[in-house]
Amino acid sequence: MHKTPTQTSIATLHLRQHMGEVLEEVYYNNAQFLIARKNKVMARLVNDTYFSALEKLVKSDTSLEDTLWLMLDKQARSAIYESLAEREAEQKIPLDQAFAE
């Protein structure tokens, strides 16, 4: 059974002041840090083993690779989220009501 890495938000100033400690936590304890500036997550710090495993997984499946690149493209990501929001906002009609005429 695997253990999901811990995710801790960390400010850029704290990261600069404690880089050695943070790197040791990432390397030895498989911790993940969400690096934030002004309460906005800007990046994620993960250990090399974790990232290499993700890279290998993505490269082994072209559909995952395509999905990743779509999610990294700002325009594509925006269009996807907009489409999902529109879909959620649509009025849903019960099936029996749709066929009752």
SELUMDO-464084 format. One line per field, with one value per residue: chain; x, y, z of N, C-alpha, C, O, CB in turn. Coordinates in steps of 0.1 Angstrom, whole numbers, plus 5000, padded with zeros to 4 digits. Glycine has a CB too. Example, Ala and Ser with C-alpha at 12.3 -4.5 7.8 and 13.67 -1.06 7.14 Angstrom:
REM residues 2
mol	(A, A)
n.xx	(5132, 5128)
n.yy	(4943, 4978)
n.zz	(5078, 5071)
ca.xx	(5123, 5137)
ca.yy	(4955, 4989)
ca.zz	(5078, 5071)
c.xx	(5132, 5129)
c.yy	(4967, 5000)
c.zz	(5078, 5079)
o.xx	(5142, 5134)
o.yy	(4967, 5011)
o.zz	(5085, 5080)
cb.xx	(5113, 5141)
cb.yy	(4955, 4994)
cb.zz	(5090, 5057)
This chain:
REM residues 101
mol	(A, A, A, A, A, A, A, A, A, A, A, A, A, A, A, A, A, A, A, A, A, A, A, A, A, A, A, A, A, A, A, A, A, A, A, A, A, A, A, A, A, A, A, A, A, A, A, A, A, A, A, A, A, A, A, A, A, A, A, A, A, A, A, A, A, A, A, A, A, A, A, A, A, A, A, A, A, A, A, A, A, A, A, A, A, A, A, A, A, A, A, A, A, A, A, A, A, A, A, A, A)
n.xx	(5008, 5005, 5017, 5002, 5019, 5026, 5011, 5021, 5015, 5037, 5053, 5070, 5090, 5096, 5105, 5129, 5143, 5146, 5156, 5174, 5163, 5137, 5143, 5155, 5133, 5116, 5132, 5139, 5115, 5095, 5079, 5056, 5056, 5036, 5043, 5038, 5029, 5017, 4994, 4988, 4992, 5021, 5040, 5051, 5069, 5086, 5100, 5127, 5123, 5096, 5087, 5100, 5087, 5061, 5067, 5075, 5051, 5034, 5047, 5044, 5018, 5001, 4976, 4975, 4997, 4988, 4966, 4978, 4994, 4973, 4961, 4982, 4983, 4973, 4951, 4937, 4931, 4915, 4893, 4883, 4875, 4856, 4837, 4829, 4818, 4796, 4782, 4775, 4758, 4736, 4701, 4686, 4665, 4641, 4639, 4614, 4598, 4610, 4601, 4574, 4548)
n.yy	(4988, 5023, 5055, 5086, 5115, 5142, 5175, 5207, 5241, 5268, 5298, 5320, 5336, 5322, 5298, 5307, 5314, 5290, 5270, 5247, 5230, 5226, 5213, 5189, 5178, 5173, 5155, 5133, 5127, 5126, 5147, 5173, 5206, 5233, 5262, 5294, 5328, 5358, 5345, 5329, 5300, 5292, 5273, 5239, 5219, 5189, 5157, 5142, 5115, 5111, 5129, 5119, 5094, 5103, 5115, 5093, 5078, 5095, 5096, 5070, 5068, 5080, 5094, 5105, 5122, 5140, 5151, 5163, 5183, 5198, 5208, 5223, 5244, 5276, 5289, 5266, 5254, 5273, 5274, 5248, 5248, 5269, 5257, 5235, 5249, 5261, 5239, 5228, 5249, 5246, 5240, 5212, 5186, 5163, 5130, 5118, 5140, 5152, 5135, 5137, 5147)
n.zz	(5000, 4992, 5004, 5003, 4994, 5017, 5015, 5017, 5021, 5014, 5019, 4997, 5009, 5033, 5021, 5009, 5032, 5045, 5028, 5028, 5048, 5038, 5014, 5024, 5037, 5015, 5000, 5018, 5032, 5014, 5011, 4998, 4986, 4982, 4967, 4975, 4966, 4978, 4987, 4964, 4947, 4931, 4923, 4927, 4948, 4945, 4951, 4932, 4925, 4927, 4907, 4884, 4882, 4876, 4851, 4836, 4836, 4822, 4797, 4788, 4780, 4755, 4755, 4780, 4779, 4759, 4772, 4794, 4781, 4771, 4794, 4803, 4785, 4784, 4770, 4760, 4785, 4797, 4779, 4783, 4810, 4809, 4792, 4808, 4830, 4817, 4810, 4835, 4843, 4828, 4824, 4838, 4828, 4839, 4827, 4822, 4819, 4797, 4776, 4777, 4759)
ca.xx	(5000, 5013, 5013, 5001, 5028, 5019, 5012, 5021, 5017, 5048, 5055, 5083, 5100, 5099, 5113, 5142, 5150, 5148, 5157, 5180, 5154, 5126, 5148, 5156, 5119, 5111, 5140, 5139, 5102, 5086, 5069, 5054, 5053, 5030, 5050, 5028, 5032, 5005, 4983, 4985, 5002, 5029, 5047, 5050, 5082, 5084, 5113, 5130, 5118, 5081, 5085, 5104, 5076, 5050, 5071, 5075, 5037, 5028, 5053, 5040, 5004, 5000, 4965, 4978, 5006, 4980, 4958, 4987, 4997, 4961, 4959, 4992, 4981, 4964, 4939, 4929, 4926, 4904, 4882, 4878, 4868, 4844, 4827, 4824, 4809, 4784, 4775, 4769, 4748, 4724, 4689, 4684, 4651, 4639, 4637, 4600, 4593, 4615, 4594, 4560, 4542)
ca.yy	(5000, 5035, 5066, 5098, 5125, 5153, 5187, 5218, 5254, 5275, 5311, 5321, 5341, 5311, 5289, 5313, 5314, 5276, 5261, 5234, 5222, 5222, 5202, 5176, 5173, 5168, 5143, 5122, 5123, 5126, 5158, 5182, 5219, 5242, 5274, 5305, 5342, 5365, 5334, 5323, 5289, 5295, 5261, 5228, 5213, 5175, 5151, 5137, 5102, 5113, 5136, 5109, 5084, 5109, 5117, 5080, 5074, 5103, 5093, 5057, 5068, 5093, 5102, 5113, 5132, 5150, 5157, 5172, 5195, 5207, 5214, 5233, 5255, 5285, 5290, 5254, 5252, 5283, 5269, 5236, 5252, 5276, 5247, 5228, 5258, 5263, 5226, 5228, 5259, 5242, 5235, 5198, 5182, 5149, 5122, 5116, 5153, 5155, 5127, 5139, 5157)
ca.zz	(5000, 4992, 5012, 4995, 4999, 5023, 5007, 5026, 5015, 5020, 5013, 4990, 5018, 5041, 5013, 5008, 5045, 5050, 5016, 5031, 5056, 5029, 5005, 5031, 5039, 5002, 4996, 5028, 5037, 5002, 5013, 4987, 4991, 4973, 4969, 4972, 4968, 4980, 4988, 4951, 4945, 4919, 4919, 4936, 4950, 4948, 4950, 4918, 4923, 4924, 4894, 4874, 4880, 4868, 4837, 4829, 4834, 4811, 4784, 4785, 4776, 4747, 4758, 4792, 4775, 4753, 4783, 4802, 4773, 4770, 4807, 4805, 4776, 4790, 4762, 4760, 4798, 4798, 4771, 4789, 4822, 4805, 4787, 4820, 4837, 4809, 4811, 4848, 4845, 4820, 4831, 4837, 4827, 4842, 4815, 4819, 4814, 4783, 4766, 4779, 4750)
c.xx	(5009, 5008, 5013, 5011, 5020, 5021, 5011, 5023, 5028, 5050, 5069, 5094, 5105, 5108, 5128, 5150, 5153, 5149, 5163, 5170, 5142, 5131, 5150, 5142, 5114, 5119, 5138, 5125, 5091, 5075, 5068, 5051, 5047, 5035, 5041, 5034, 5019, 4993, 4979, 4996, 5008, 5036, 5046, 5065, 5081, 5098, 5115, 5124, 5103, 5079, 5089, 5094, 5065, 5054, 5071, 5060, 5031, 5034, 5049, 5025, 5002, 4987, 4967, 4987, 4998, 4972, 4966, 4990, 4985, 4959, 4970, 4991, 4970, 4951, 4931, 4923, 4914, 4891, 4875, 4870, 4856, 4833, 4821, 4815, 4796, 4775, 4768, 4758, 4735, 4713, 4687, 4670, 4650, 4635, 4622, 4593, 4598, 4607, 4579, 4555, 4529)
c.yy	(5012, 5045, 5079, 5109, 5137, 5166, 5199, 5231, 5261, 5288, 5312, 5326, 5330, 5301, 5295, 5312, 5300, 5266, 5247, 5225, 5217, 5211, 5189, 5170, 5166, 5155, 5131, 5118, 5124, 5136, 5166, 5195, 5227, 5256, 5286, 5319, 5349, 5356, 5328, 5312, 5291, 5282, 5251, 5222, 5199, 5169, 5145, 5124, 5103, 5119, 5126, 5099, 5090, 5111, 5103, 5075, 5082, 5099, 5079, 5057, 5081, 5101, 5110, 5124, 5143, 5158, 5167, 5184, 5204, 5214, 5225, 5245, 5264, 5287, 5278, 5251, 5261, 5278, 5257, 5240, 5260, 5267, 5239, 5236, 5260, 5250, 5225, 5237, 5255, 5237, 5220, 5194, 5167, 5142, 5120, 5129, 5156, 5147, 5129, 5151, 5153)
c.zz	(5000, 5001, 5003, 5002, 5006, 5014, 5017, 5018, 5022, 5012, 5007, 5000, 5028, 5034, 5012, 5021, 5050, 5039, 5020, 5038, 5047, 5020, 5012, 5034, 5027, 4999, 5005, 5032, 5026, 5004, 5000, 4992, 4979, 4976, 4965, 4974, 4968, 4980, 4974, 4949, 4931, 4914, 4930, 4936, 4954, 4946, 4936, 4915, 4919, 4910, 4882, 4871, 4873, 4853, 4829, 4826, 4822, 4797, 4779, 4779, 4768, 4750, 4771, 4788, 4768, 4763, 4791, 4794, 4772, 4783, 4810, 4796, 4781, 4783, 4762, 4774, 4801, 4791, 4777, 4802, 4819, 4800, 4799, 4828, 4830, 4810, 4824, 4850, 4837, 4829, 4828, 4837, 4830, 4829, 4812, 4814, 4800, 4773, 4767, 4770, 4745)
o.xx	(5019, 4996, 5023, 5010, 5009, 5031, 5001, 5032, 5029, 5049, 5078, 5106, 5117, 5118, 5137, 5162, 5162, 5145, 5158, 5169, 5138, 5124, 5147, 5141, 5107, 5113, 5136, 5123, 5079, 5064, 5077, 5043, 5052, 5033, 5036, 5043, 5011, 4983, 4969, 5008, 5001, 5038, 5040, 5071, 5075, 5107, 5105, 5119, 5098, 5071, 5082, 5091, 5059, 5046, 5066, 5058, 5024, 5027, 5049, 5021, 5002, 4987, 4962, 4986, 5000, 4971, 4962, 4990, 4987, 4956, 4968, 4996, 4959, 4940, 4918, 4911, 4904, 4880, 4863, 4858, 4845, 4822, 4809, 4804, 4785, 4763, 4757, 4748, 4724, 4715, 4687, 4663, 4657, 4628, 4618, 4584, 4590, 4605, 4571, 4559, 4523)
o.yy	(5013, 5045, 5081, 5111, 5141, 5167, 5200, 5231, 5261, 5288, 5306, 5322, 5329, 5296, 5287, 5310, 5298, 5255, 5237, 5213, 5205, 5201, 5178, 5158, 5156, 5145, 5120, 5106, 5122, 5135, 5167, 5196, 5227, 5262, 5287, 5321, 5348, 5359, 5322, 5315, 5292, 5281, 5253, 5220, 5196, 5175, 5142, 5121, 5096, 5114, 5126, 5095, 5083, 5108, 5103, 5070, 5076, 5098, 5076, 5047, 5092, 5113, 5122, 5135, 5155, 5170, 5178, 5195, 5216, 5226, 5234, 5256, 5259, 5287, 5278, 5247, 5257, 5279, 5256, 5235, 5259, 5269, 5237, 5231, 5260, 5251, 5220, 5234, 5261, 5230, 5216, 5199, 5160, 5147, 5122, 5129, 5162, 5152, 5123, 5162, 5160)
o.zz	(5007, 5005, 4997, 5014, 5001, 5008, 5024, 5010, 5034, 5000, 5012, 4999, 5030, 5040, 5013, 5021, 5058, 5040, 5015, 5035, 5048, 5017, 5006, 5033, 5027, 4995, 5001, 5035, 5029, 4999, 4991, 5002, 4968, 4987, 4953, 4982, 4959, 4973, 4973, 4949, 4921, 4902, 4941, 4926, 4964, 4940, 4929, 4904, 4910, 4902, 4872, 4860, 4864, 4844, 4818, 4816, 4814, 4787, 4767, 4774, 4774, 4749, 4772, 4793, 4771, 4762, 4793, 4800, 4771, 4783, 4817, 4798, 4784, 4789, 4764, 4775, 4807, 4796, 4778, 4803, 4826, 4803, 4799, 4833, 4836, 4812, 4825, 4857, 4840, 4839, 4817, 4846, 4824, 4820, 4800, 4806, 4793, 4762, 4759, 4772, 4737)
cb.xx	(4990, 5013, 5023, 4987, 5037, 5025, 5001, 5031, 5004, 5061, 5053, 5082, 5094, 5087, 5107, 5141, 5142, 5136, 5166, 5192, 5148, 5121, 5161, 5163, 5110, 5113, 5155, 5146, 5098, 5079, 5073, 5043, 5066, 5014, 5063, 5016, 5042, 5004, 4971, 4985, 4995, 5039, 5062, 5040, 5091, 5074, 5116, 5145, 5119, 5075, 5093, 5117, 5072, 5047, 5086, 5082, 5029, 5031, 5069, 5040, 4994, 5000, 4952, 4985, 5016, 4971, 4951, 5000, 5003, 4949, 4960, 5006, 4976, 4971, 4943, 4939, 4937, 4908, 4886, 4889, 4878, 4848, 4834, 4836, 4816, 4787, 4784, 4780, 4753, 4728, 4676, 4693, 4644, 4628, 4643, 4592, 4598, 4629, 4597, 4556, 4552)
cb.yy	(5000, 5040, 5068, 5103, 5131, 5156, 5188, 5216, 5262, 5266, 5323, 5330, 5353, 5304, 5287, 5328, 5321, 5273, 5268, 5237, 5230, 5234, 5207, 5179, 5184, 5178, 5147, 5126, 5133, 5112, 5168, 5176, 5226, 5242, 5275, 5303, 5347, 5376, 5341, 5333, 5275, 5306, 5265, 5217, 5221, 5168, 5140, 5137, 5093, 5122, 5149, 5103, 5079, 5123, 5122, 5069, 5077, 5118, 5092, 5048, 5067, 5089, 5093, 5104, 5126, 5143, 5147, 5164, 5191, 5198, 5204, 5227, 5249, 5299, 5294, 5242, 5254, 5297, 5266, 5226, 5261, 5286, 5238, 5223, 5272, 5265, 5214, 5231, 5272, 5232, 5243, 5189, 5186, 5147, 5108, 5111, 5164, 5150, 5113, 5142, 5160)
cb.zz	(5012, 4977, 5024, 4995, 4988, 5037, 4996, 5037, 5015, 5019, 5024, 4978, 5026, 5047, 4999, 5003, 5055, 5059, 5006, 5040, 5068, 5021, 4999, 5045, 5044, 4991, 4996, 5040, 5048, 5001, 5024, 4977, 4995, 4974, 4961, 4982, 4956, 4970, 4994, 4940, 4945, 4922, 4917, 4932, 4961, 4938, 4960, 4916, 4936, 4935, 4893, 4878, 4894, 4874, 4837, 4838, 4847, 4814, 4786, 4797, 4788, 4732, 4760, 4802, 4765, 4742, 4792, 4805, 4760, 4767, 4818, 4803, 4761, 4792, 4747, 4757, 4809, 4793, 4756, 4793, 4831, 4794, 4777, 4828, 4839, 4794, 4809, 4859, 4840, 4809, 4827, 4847, 4813, 4853, 4816, 4832, 4824, 4782, 4768, 4793, 4739)
